[in-house]
Amino acid sequence: MHDPVLPALRHVNADSVIFRDHGELITVARFLSEVVSLAEGLPVATQVVNLCANRYRFSVGLIAAMMRHQITLLPASLAEKPIKDLADADPALYALTDEPVALSGIPLFPFPPTADRRAAPRIPAFRATQAAVVLFTSGSTGEALPHLRTWGALVGSTQAAAQKLDLSALAGASLTGTVPHQHSFGLESLIMLSLQHGFTLEATRPLFPADIVAQLATMARPRLLVTTPIHLRSLMDVRIKAPPLDQIICATAPLATDLALAAEQKLQAPLWEIYGCTEVGQIAVRRTVHTDRWTCLDGIELDARADEIWASGTIAAAPSPLGDVIELTADRTFLLKGRKADMINIAGKRSSLAYLNSQLNAIPGVEDGVFVLQERGPTPRLKAYVVAPSLDAAHINAALRQRVDAAFLPRSIDFVEALPRNMLGKLPLDALRAL
């Protein structure tokens, strides 16, 4: 079986800038020197939880762990219990940290404040079949489950997405993002994209609109922003002039066309969405303002098996059934109809919670909102939780009546100060149940 050896990074030379940390430029030579230094000092183990918040130190830790043949675990939540559960399953497990964390039951290995500087070593390379990371599902549809990614799957997925997005035209680009790098999307579209395409990645993660705009303004062009619908909407809602970008990459939930159009106009750049899942990796892309059809990446195949659509192929982490309702169309394209778990039937009429949520959040004055199905079976009931300080329930119901069938109007609307979204802007199932 062919098992190619693939490099850890593909920057032009040792003097290329690979990260920027609070304005400080970090070269490939320094990065590689710190990778080797850290690798030599890591504890003996087969697995490590990489909790580094700084993307430079996270990346050093990722490559150093691979040099020691340690698999990096990336839990969906950084709360104490999920990490303790991992430690209970592997007594030798330790956590690499760059900030103080309150965790018990797992040894902490602080990222060294200064590394041993030495001549830049050669770029490390790893076999495609080497286990690299274990990613966990977000928990938005139930319990978070682990999924292994090999180095070859990570590299192949990153290269296939970059080809569809024509990122070769943006050589030497600066890259930042609002998404956590411990998640599949952030790992592939921030960490791996920068390593495998010679980009300069911002080491710090901006969250609020003013922080995003301030960071973008200091970045050299071409500039790329990796984000989610919830962060993009916040950026559109504020009256802050943003510097022009060269590309926007968005994922984690389908994006409304009007929001995509507003983003392209305000940020003066094309916006592409990526469709994927933790089980498979990146699957397809679309230019949202031009089409509602998704185009599969090269190396991904979709096929119908019984009542499910499966994704497989040379860049897929593993063949897997998809959790969405998908309509296959011609030329390796498809339409996304919504999550299977979101599909509802009320009074003989079908819709999806994702569609209803999009209509709720499109109402002027609604800052955030979500539909919840309280009861299934013969008498399903819908309830809505809404963040809308200037509106009342009568106004929201009147606006919804113009957008959705009356069968899907909520039986009640609860006004809340905020919805318990996670770092990706998703609402985990347990958080929804708590509401």
C-alpha positions, 0 to 999 in steps of 0.5 A: 500500500502506498504511504507517502511522506508529507511535510509539516509545512510548505512555506518558501524558506526558513525566513518566511513568516509563518505566524504573527503574534501581537505584531511579532513576526515569527519565521519558519526557522523559529517555529521549527526550532521551537517544535524540536525543542518542545518535542524533546521535552514532552512527557512519555505518552501516546496521547496529549490534550492540546489546550493552547489558546495561542495558535502559534503555540498550539501549532508548535505543540501539534507538530511536536506531538507528531514527532513523538508519535503522540496523538493530539486529542481535541475535545469539543468542550474545554470543560473539566468533565469531558477532559477528565473522562479522557484522562480516566480512559488513558492514565498516561494522558497529559494536557499541554497548556499555555494559560492557567487552567483549572483542571483536576485529575490530569497532569498539566505540561506548561508550554515552555516560556522560552525555547532552546534556540538553535539552527533551524532543523529540516522540515519534519515530514510524516507518513500519510497513515500516521494518526494525527488528531482525534476530533470530537463532534460538537454535541449539538445533536447529542453526545460528543463522539471521537473521530480519528484523523490521519496526517494524510486525511488532514493534508488531503482535505486542506489541499482539496479545499484550497484548490476549489477556493483557488487559494493559489492566487492568494500566495503569501496571504495573511489569515485570521479567524473567529473559530476555535482551532480545536474544532474540525473547521478551525483546525483545517481552515486555519492551522492546516491551511496556513501550514500547507499553503505558506500563509501567515496566521494570526496567533490570537483569536478575535471574537468581537466585531471591533477586535476583528476589524482592528486585527484585519486592519494590521494584516498585510494583503491578501487578507483572509477571514475564516468565520461562522454565520453567528460571528459574521452577523455580529460583524454586519450588525455594527457600524464599524468600517472594515478594511477590504478582504480578499476572501471570506471562508464560512462554515458550521451552519448554512448561511442565509443568502442576504447575510452572505451578500451583505458580507461581500459588499461590506468586506469587498471580498468573495464569500465561500462556504465549506460544508463538512462534518467531524466524521469525514472532514471537508466535503463541499464548497459553494459561493453562496451569493451565486448558488444554493448548490454545493460542489464536492471537493475532488477526492470526495464521493457521495452515494445513496445507500438505502435511506442515507447519503454516504460520503467517502473517497481518497480525502475522507477521514472515514466513509460515513453516513451524513447527518443531513437531508441531501438531494443529489444533483448533477455534476457532483453537486447537491442541495442541503435540505437540513439536519435529519434531527431537525426535520419536523412534521406538524399537521401533515406539513414538513419543515426543518428547525434550521429553516424556521430558525433562519426565518426567525433570525431574519426578523428585524430586531431579533438579535438571536433566536431558536425554535425548540420542539418540546414534544414529538409524536401525535401532538408536537409543540414548538417553542421559541427562545428569542433575544429581542429587547425591542420587540414583543411576542405579538410582533414576532408572531406577526412577522413569522406569519408572513414567513412560515406556514401557520402550523409552525408558529411557536405556541409560546415565545420566551425572551432571554438575555442570551442563548447559550451558544458555544465557541462555534455559535452552535447550541449544544443539545444539553444547553437547549434542554437546560432552557 
